[in-house]
Amino acid sequence: MLKKAIFAGGCFWCMVKPFDTQPGIEKVISGYTGGTVPNPTYEQVASHMTGHTEAVEITYDPAVISYAQLVEIYWQQTDPTDAMGQFQDRGDSYRPVIYVNDEHERAIAEASKQELATSGRFDKPIVTQIESAQPFYPAEAEHQDFYKKQPWRYDIEEQGGRERFIKTHWQN
């Protein structure tokens, strides 16, 4: 039986590929969650008036990849010490959040966050939030599979500090 997980880590374009390429991932959808307006548009979310966060919804097979493994992949795509954006993307719509569906997922996410906090990997506190999942609204078609459709723009986004940060903090 397939399950879903939701993660926010800055621009949703940059959060798709790391999950999309893993065994056991059925699909990754870019979208919005955590706000007050049903079915928001990109422009509404970008206005910072709806309270939504750009996020990805991952449909996965837990017999192939566990929720704990998804959380580990998530950490390695983000700066968990930056509460109000990720890399060149600034503001509350880009904040890092792990959205959990139940207490089991919350326990996994909290334990993983605590492990990261005590690991010594970062010299600042881990500020990524862990919140209960809220309705997820898929983004417009042009935002789906962006890394495949517009690889040159995706590469520009990646080079906005994310790629360098990941190499420095996660690939050493």
Backbone as CSV, one residue per row, in Angstrom:
resi,resn,N_x,N_y,N_z,CA_x,CA_y,CA_z,C_x,C_y,C_z
1,MET,0.839,-1.186,0.000,0.000,0.000,0.000,0.884,1.250,0.000
2,LEU,0.643,2.133,-0.928,1.443,3.351,-1.046,1.090,4.348,0.045
3,LYS,2.071,5.162,0.418,1.884,6.208,1.422,2.351,7.534,0.836
4,LYS,2.035,8.621,1.550,2.446,9.951,1.114,3.203,10.655,2.228
5,ALA,4.180,11.453,1.819,4.957,12.282,2.743,5.058,13.675,2.132
6,ILE,5.089,14.698,2.999,5.182,16.079,2.519,6.370,16.756,3.197
7,PHE,7.213,17.377,2.367,8.386,18.094,2.856,8.485,19.452,2.175
8,ALA,8.873,20.452,2.944,9.132,21.786,2.407,10.592,22.124,2.685
9,GLY,11.286,22.559,1.630,12.704,22.858,1.787,13.161,23.907,0.795
10,GLY,12.451,25.034,0.766,12.780,26.077,-0.198,11.998,25.869,-1.475
11,CYS,12.563,26.297,-2.560,11.915,26.192,-3.871,11.535,24.747,-4.161
12,PHE,10.268,24.502,-4.455,9.852,23.121,-4.695,10.500,22.521,-5.928
13,TRP,10.926,23.345,-6.870,11.620,22.816,-8.046,12.835,21.992,-7.636
14,CYS,13.541,22.475,-6.626,14.793,21.834,-6.214,14.586,20.628,-5.303
15,MET,13.363,20.441,-4.833,13.091,19.330,-3.919,12.576,18.084,-4.637
16,VAL,12.272,18.183,-5.918,11.691,17.042,-6.632,12.748,16.004,-6.994
17,LYS,13.788,16.413,-7.693,14.765,15.465,-8.239,15.390,14.536,-7.194
18,PRO,15.801,15.038,-6.019,16.442,14.126,-5.058,15.552,12.963,-4.625
19,PHE,14.240,13.188,-4.599,13.314,12.115,-4.238,12.899,11.305,-5.457
20,ASP,12.659,11.981,-6.555,12.150,11.375,-7.779,13.068,10.271,-8.303
21,THR,14.333,10.361,-7.992,15.319,9.421,-8.522,15.553,8.217,-7.597
22,GLN,14.816,8.112,-6.494,15.015,7.030,-5.529,14.123,5.830,-5.839
23,PRO,14.614,4.617,-5.622,13.760,3.437,-5.759,12.609,3.518,-4.751
24,GLY,11.440,3.078,-5.173,10.287,3.074,-4.274,9.456,4.340,-4.315
25,ILE,9.914,5.346,-5.055,9.150,6.590,-5.183,8.257,6.462,-6.416
26,GLU,6.967,6.570,-6.205,6.011,6.471,-7.308,5.848,7.805,-8.030
27,LYS,5.757,8.909,-7.270,5.672,10.234,-7.881,5.976,11.302,-6.854
28,VAL,6.403,12.449,-7.362,6.684,13.618,-6.540,5.959,14.796,-7.183
29,ILE,5.120,15.447,-6.407,4.322,16.559,-6.908,4.745,17.839,-6.196
30,SER,4.982,18.890,-6.962,5.246,20.212,-6.397,3.913,20.856,-6.039
31,GLY,3.875,21.556,-4.909,2.629,22.203,-4.521,2.766,23.095,-3.309
32,TYR,1.628,23.341,-2.688,1.545,24.300,-1.584,0.787,23.660,-0.423
33,THR,1.200,23.990,0.797,0.520,23.483,1.979,0.694,24.457,3.129
34,GLY,-0.149,24.291,4.133,-0.011,25.072,5.354,-0.644,26.447,5.355
35,GLY,-1.414,26.785,4.358,-1.984,28.124,4.287,-3.470,28.174,4.556
36,THR,-4.049,29.340,4.279,-5.449,29.578,4.606,-6.367,29.661,3.395
37,VAL,-5.813,29.661,2.189,-6.612,29.814,0.975,-6.668,28.468,0.247
38,PRO,-7.874,27.953,-0.025,-7.951,26.698,-0.780,-7.466,26.901,-2.220
39,ASN,-6.776,25.891,-2.743,-6.304,25.896,-4.132,-5.597,27.195,-4.532
40,PRO,-4.556,27.585,-3.805,-3.876,28.840,-4.142,-3.104,28.734,-5.453
41,THR,-2.876,29.882,-6.062,-2.041,29.949,-7.258,-0.614,30.280,-6.836
42,TYR,0.306,30.086,-7.767,1.699,30.437,-7.513,1.812,31.909,-7.136
43,GLU,1.103,32.764,-7.849,1.160,34.204,-7.594,0.645,34.532,-6.194
44,GLN,-0.427,33.857,-5.761,-0.948,34.094,-4.415,0.069,33.677,-3.352
45,VAL,0.662,32.517,-3.526,1.657,32.042,-2.556,2.871,32.967,-2.554
46,ALA,3.316,33.384,-3.736,4.477,34.267,-3.847,4.234,35.633,-3.203
47,SER,2.977,36.013,-3.052,2.649,37.289,-2.404,2.862,37.233,-0.892
48,HIS,3.059,36.051,-0.345,3.243,35.817,1.089,2.012,36.221,1.895
49,MET,0.847,36.199,1.271,-0.381,36.598,1.958,-1.280,35.402,2.307
50,THR,-0.928,34.210,1.848,-1.802,33.055,2.066,-1.331,32.142,3.188
51,GLY,-0.075,32.285,3.611,0.473,31.418,4.648,0.960,30.073,4.157
52,HIS,0.902,29.833,2.848,1.346,28.550,2.302,2.866,28.477,2.218
53,THR,3.343,27.252,2.201,4.752,26.942,1.998,4.868,26.101,0.733
54,GLU,5.853,26.399,-0.100,6.130,25.532,-1.245,6.635,24.202,-0.693
55,ALA,6.097,23.114,-1.219,6.440,21.793,-0.695,6.354,20.750,-1.805
56,VAL,6.772,19.548,-1.477,6.601,18.415,-2.372,5.823,17.331,-1.639
57,GLU,4.922,16.695,-2.376,4.192,15.544,-1.863,4.747,14.317,-2.565
58,ILE,5.243,13.386,-1.772,5.909,12.202,-2.288,5.022,10.988,-2.060
59,THR,4.702,10.294,-3.121,3.982,9.022,-3.014,5.031,7.927,-3.106
60,TYR,5.068,7.074,-2.080,6.135,6.079,-2.009,5.619,4.729,-1.526
61,ASP,6.429,3.724,-1.793,6.126,2.362,-1.367,6.978,2.065,-0.131
62,PRO,6.351,1.996,1.064,7.133,1.767,2.287,7.797,0.389,2.346
63,ALA,7.430,-0.511,1.451,8.114,-1.808,1.391,9.471,-1.680,0.707
64,VAL,9.676,-0.548,-0.007,10.930,-0.327,-0.739,11.772,0.760,-0.073
65,ILE,11.133,1.828,0.359,11.833,2.941,0.999,11.022,3.376,2.217
66,SER,11.688,3.515,3.340,10.982,3.837,4.587,10.812,5.345,4.761
67,TYR,9.906,5.707,5.645,9.726,7.119,5.975,11.024,7.676,6.567
68,ALA,11.703,6.914,7.384,12.973,7.361,7.966,14.000,7.659,6.872
69,GLN,14.035,6.849,5.836,14.947,7.112,4.717,14.558,8.392,3.980
70,LEU,13.264,8.645,3.828,12.814,9.887,3.200,13.246,11.097,4.019
71,VAL,13.120,10.998,5.323,13.540,12.102,6.197,15.043,12.346,6.042
72,GLU,15.809,11.287,5.966,17.263,11.425,5.784,17.595,12.101,4.458
73,ILE,16.899,11.729,3.393,17.098,12.389,2.097,16.720,13.856,2.214
74,TYR,15.616,14.123,2.888,15.165,15.508,3.076,16.260,16.371,3.727
75,TRP,16.800,15.909,4.850,17.822,16.712,5.542,18.955,17.080,4.595
76,GLN,19.332,16.156,3.742,20.488,16.356,2.871,20.207,17.248,1.667
77,GLN,18.999,17.809,1.596,18.656,18.765,0.534,18.478,20.175,1.070
78,THR,18.586,20.350,2.374,18.220,21.619,2.997,19.318,22.160,3.902
79,ASP,19.140,23.430,4.266,19.919,24.029,5.350,18.991,24.052,6.558
80,PRO,19.113,23.094,7.457,18.191,23.005,8.583,18.408,24.083,9.647
81,THR,19.383,24.961,9.427,19.642,26.048,10.384,19.038,27.374,9.933
82,ASP,18.332,27.390,8.810,17.762,28.618,8.245,16.241,28.530,8.290
83,ALA,15.615,29.242,9.217,14.176,29.139,9.436,13.325,29.896,8.433
84,MET,13.873,30.901,7.783,13.031,31.754,6.939,13.421,31.718,5.470
85,GLY,13.716,30.550,4.985,14.021,30.392,3.573,15.116,29.371,3.387
86,GLN,15.451,29.153,2.141,16.508,28.219,1.806,17.322,28.822,0.680
87,PHE,18.586,29.083,1.002,19.540,29.570,0.012,19.062,30.901,-0.564
88,GLN,18.917,31.027,-1.890,18.520,32.323,-2.437,17.026,32.588,-2.284
89,ASP,16.246,31.588,-1.897,14.799,31.745,-1.744,14.482,32.179,-0.320
90,ARG,13.921,33.369,-0.169,13.708,33.933,1.149,12.222,34.115,1.434
91,GLY,11.854,34.024,2.677,10.484,34.271,3.100,9.796,33.026,3.626
92,ASP,8.649,33.246,4.249,7.943,32.153,4.906,7.445,31.086,3.942
93,SER,7.237,31.409,2.689,6.776,30.381,1.741,7.898,29.411,1.360
94,TYR,9.114,29.702,1.797,10.259,28.832,1.518,10.839,28.197,2.783
95,ARG,10.141,28.305,3.897,10.686,27.795,5.160,10.770,26.267,5.150
96,PRO,11.726,25.710,5.882,11.878,24.259,5.916,10.933,23.622,6.942
97,VAL,10.127,22.678,6.473,9.156,22.006,7.345,9.037,20.544,6.934
98,ILE,9.000,19.679,7.929,8.619,18.284,7.721,7.173,18.187,8.190
99,TYR,6.272,17.883,7.264,4.854,17.731,7.598,4.573,16.263,7.862
100,VAL,4.075,15.948,9.047,3.849,14.555,9.438,2.362,14.210,9.404
101,ASN,2.074,12.969,9.044,0.693,12.495,8.934,0.166,11.842,10.201
102,ASP,1.075,11.428,11.087,0.628,10.751,12.306,1.755,10.799,13.345
103,GLU,1.476,10.240,14.517,2.451,10.279,15.615,3.670,9.407,15.337
104,HIS,3.503,8.357,14.563,4.647,7.513,14.199,5.642,8.323,13.356
105,GLU,5.138,9.028,12.361,6.006,9.874,11.533,6.615,10.994,12.373
106,ARG,5.830,11.562,13.279,6.350,12.628,14.140,7.525,12.113,14.974
107,ALA,7.385,10.924,15.528,8.456,10.350,16.347,9.722,10.147,15.519
108,ILE,9.568,9.651,14.308,10.724,9.449,13.419,11.379,10.788,13.102
109,ALA,10.566,11.776,12.719,11.107,13.099,12.362,11.786,13.768,13.555
110,GLU,11.150,13.716,14.718,11.730,14.342,15.925,13.041,13.668,16.321
111,ALA,13.072,12.335,16.280,14.308,11.616,16.623,15.421,11.951,15.639
112,SER,15.080,12.031,14.368,16.068,12.373,13.347,16.584,13.799,13.547
113,LYS,15.683,14.715,13.855,16.075,16.107,14.102,17.003,16.191,15.315
114,GLN,16.670,15.458,16.374,17.511,15.454,17.576,18.884,14.868,17.277
115,GLU,18.915,13.807,16.509,20.193,13.190,16.123,21.047,14.178,15.332
116,LEU,20.424,14.888,14.420,21.149,15.889,13.632,21.650,17.019,14.530
117,ALA,20.824,17.442,15.480,21.192,18.541,16.376,22.414,18.198,17.233
118,THR,22.548,16.936,17.603,23.670,16.526,18.463,24.859,15.981,17.671
119,SER,24.742,15.960,16.353,25.786,15.355,15.520,27.047,16.209,15.404
120,GLY,26.932,17.519,15.654,28.064,18.408,15.478,28.282,18.832,14.034
121,ARG,27.407,18.426,13.137,27.529,18.771,11.715,27.362,20.269,11.486
122,PHE,26.518,20.906,12.310,26.247,22.342,12.163,26.604,23.071,13.441
123,ASP,27.049,24.321,13.286,27.398,25.108,14.467,26.274,26.054,14.885
124,LYS,25.104,25.920,14.227,23.919,26.685,14.597,22.797,25.694,14.914
125,PRO,21.785,26.146,15.647,20.683,25.238,15.991,19.912,24.755,14.762
126,ILE,19.343,23.574,14.879,18.476,23.014,13.837,17.085,23.623,14.066
127,VAL,16.608,24.379,13.093,15.357,25.129,13.256,14.227,24.643,12.353
128,THR,14.463,23.625,11.558,13.411,23.053,10.716,12.237,22.671,11.614
129,GLN,11.042,23.062,11.199,9.840,22.751,11.965,9.303,21.377,11.594
130,ILE,8.639,20.750,12.551,7.915,19.508,12.317,6.469,19.818,12.679
131,GLU,5.598,19.760,11.672,4.206,20.167,11.841,3.277,19.100,11.293
132,SER,2.054,19.109,11.783,1.035,18.181,11.268,0.707,18.538,9.827
133,ALA,0.539,17.503,9.015,0.196,17.706,7.606,-1.146,18.425,7.501
134,GLN,-1.211,19.283,6.519,-2.424,20.021,6.190,-2.751,19.744,4.732
135,PRO,-3.892,20.226,4.249,-4.203,19.966,2.839,-3.064,20.405,1.919
136,PHE,-2.802,19.570,0.936,-1.754,19.825,-0.048,-2.430,20.123,-1.377
137,TYR,-2.004,21.210,-2.009,-2.573,21.626,-3.285,-1.488,21.570,-4.360
138,PRO,-1.661,20.730,-5.376,-0.658,20.675,-6.443,-0.488,22.039,-7.111
139,ALA,0.752,22.353,-7.431,1.057,23.591,-8.157,0.634,23.425,-9.612
140,GLU,0.674,24.516,-10.325,0.320,24.546,-11.734,1.237,23.606,-12.532
141,ALA,0.751,23.184,-13.695,1.460,22.199,-14.519,2.893,22.611,-14.838
142,GLU,3.138,23.892,-15.076,4.497,24.320,-15.445,5.513,24.109,-14.322
143,HIS,5.036,23.898,-13.093,5.947,23.681,-11.958,6.231,22.200,-11.703
144,GLN,5.526,21.322,-12.388,5.720,19.884,-12.184,6.896,19.385,-13.031
145,ASP,7.714,18.517,-12.430,8.877,17.928,-13.127,9.764,18.998,-13.755
146,PHE,9.927,20.099,-13.060,10.655,21.244,-13.586,12.085,20.879,-13.991
147,TYR,12.735,20.043,-13.198,14.128,19.690,-13.507,14.244,18.930,-14.826
148,LYS,13.173,18.283,-15.252,13.177,17.578,-16.533,12.802,18.507,-17.684
149,LYS,11.844,19.380,-17.442,11.327,20.246,-18.502,12.222,21.441,-18.795
150,GLN,12.857,21.970,-17.767,13.691,23.165,-17.935,15.025,22.963,-17.205
151,PRO,15.843,22.041,-17.666,17.075,21.723,-16.940,18.020,22.905,-16.768
152,TRP,18.082,23.800,-17.707,18.986,24.958,-17.583,18.525,25.880,-16.463
153,ARG,17.212,26.108,-16.322,16.718,26.942,-15.214,16.877,26.226,-13.886
154,TYR,16.671,24.913,-13.899,16.868,24.120,-12.691,18.324,24.232,-12.234
155,ASP,19.257,24.133,-13.172,20.674,24.250,-12.833,20.994,25.610,-12.221
156,ILE,20.377,26.663,-12.717,20.582,28.003,-12.151,20.091,28.035,-10.707
157,GLU,18.919,27.463,-10.438,18.392,27.404,-9.076,19.344,26.634,-8.171
158,GLU,19.824,25.497,-8.632,20.739,24.674,-7.847,22.023,25.425,-7.521
159,GLN,22.481,26.238,-8.461,23.729,26.967,-8.265,23.545,28.205,-7.392
160,GLY,22.322,28.458,-6.944,22.046,29.606,-6.089,22.457,29.387,-4.648
161,GLY,23.347,28.464,-4.399,23.852,28.209,-3.061,23.517,26.818,-2.544
162,ARG,22.452,26.224,-3.038,22.021,24.905,-2.561,23.088,23.848,-2.845
163,GLU,23.542,23.776,-4.096,24.503,22.749,-4.485,25.799,22.858,-3.674
164,ARG,26.292,24.070,-3.513,27.528,24.294,-2.742,27.327,23.896,-1.277
165,PHE,26.195,24.278,-0.701,25.900,23.942,0.691,25.853,22.428,0.881
166,ILE,25.164,21.749,-0.015,25.045,20.297,0.090,26.414,19.633,0.000
167,LYS,27.226,20.075,-0.938,28.572,19.498,-1.062,29.395,19.750,0.196
168,THR,29.276,20.935,0.757,30.062,21.295,1.932,29.611,20.542,3.178
169,HIS,28.310,20.443,3.395,27.798,19.899,4.654,27.358,18.441,4.614
170,TRP,27.058,17.924,3.445,26.500,16.577,3.390,27.375,15.593,2.629
171,GLN,28.252,16.062,1.750,29.041,15.127,0.959,30.501,15.128,1.390
172,ASN,30.712,15.182,2.691,32.093,15.142,3.194,32.296,13.970,4.105
